[in-house]
């Protein structure tokens, strides 16, 4: 398992557009991917799951990956989060 924490810096939090980007990237990998916020967990491959967390600005989130391509998935998701200025 690979895990990485981020602090959300997007003023609107993880809203529909960035959630959609994260889900699109997550679905390119075979490993299980989860996003955790406020002691709740959602499947990062599900837009409904990600949106249900209602992640606001300055939240700390954790992304975890378990499976054969877990490192590649975490690296790709990190790239999206940093490039889209969603988190640090």
C-alpha positions, 0 to 999 in steps of 0.5 A: 500500500502507498499513501500520500497526504495533501492539503487542499489549496483550491479555493472551492475545495475538491468540487466537480471539475477537479473531482472528475479529473482525479476520477479519470486518472484513477480509472487508468490504473488497476489498483484500488484507490481510495480518498480519505477525508474527515474519517470517511473514505471513498473510492477514488474511481467513483465521482459520486464517492469523491463528491460525497466527501464534500472536501473544502479548502484547507482540508487534509486528504489522504490518497491510498493505493493498493495493487500492482500499479500503486506507485504509478497511480499515486505519482499520476494523481500527485501530478494532477493535484499539483498541476491543477493547484488543488493541493500541496 
